[in-house]
Amino acid sequence: MRTIRFGPRLFETELVIFDKDGTLTDFKKTWIPILEKRLELMLEQLGIQGIQMERIVKEIYRTYGIHGSEVDAHGPLPFSTPWEDEIIFASVLYRHEVSWQKAKQAAHYANVKTEELIDRFTITELFDGVPKVLEDLRESGILISLATADLSTITADILKYLKIYDLFDYIIGADMVKKDKPDPEMIEKSLKELKVDRRRTALVGDSIVDMKMGKQADIGLVVGVLEGGVATRKDLEKDADVVIESVREIRPI
């Protein structure tokens, strides 16, 4: 156990659980291109063009809470899992006179095909200083885990490409739990796997659901991060114990 500084807050720490997108990596640079490619492939699969295509595209963006360059912190995009995305896409298609079965098939096709066509490695960008923060924590004897709404195998491949995979003691994705964030199942599994005291555990995330997950798990410290996410300080402060600008403000003392 070691004292770690999370911005202005000092905390006796055994384990730090990080979110991935928006916390360690740039959320918009990853997920906006993925959403765009899924939408393109889905409409292409169905042969939808012209005015109908324009209307569907507009409604998809509105449904996801995307308004120009802004993303609604309370909308689906920061939180939705791949299977939830399929439901959202299919629901919009159905409202535009595509049968439910065709809509579901096209949404699933687009989801799977996008992962084949998009190079996740080139669109995933670590924030400055992330490797050093993780290395400093490890050298101080702190355990590190990752809890993400992304899929576990894809996450592992990305972390290996970014050369930070070996810095994590445990990685858990949305496909490894029955209940999504903000349910505390991801945290509970991390605590069980690493055999640590929840009161000596800190969660670091950029979203509203990360903060709520930490509170529901009753862990020792819930830390909100502003850099790269879409939530405001006011959003995060509702459940966070402390809000910091970036993970670079995390360091052993």
Protein Blocks (a to p, Z undefined) as FASTA:
>chain_A
ZZddehjbccddfbdcddfehplpcfklmmmmmmmmmmmmmmmmnopghjllmmmmmmmm
mmnopahjbccfkbmklmpcfklmmmmmmmmmmmnopafklmmmmmmmmmmmmmmmpcfk
lmpccdehklmmmmmmmmnopacddddfbdfklmmmmmmmnopmmmpgbdcdfklcfbdc
fbfklmmmmmmmnopafklcccddfbfklmmmmmmnopabdcddfehpabdfklmmmmpm
bdcfblklgccZZ
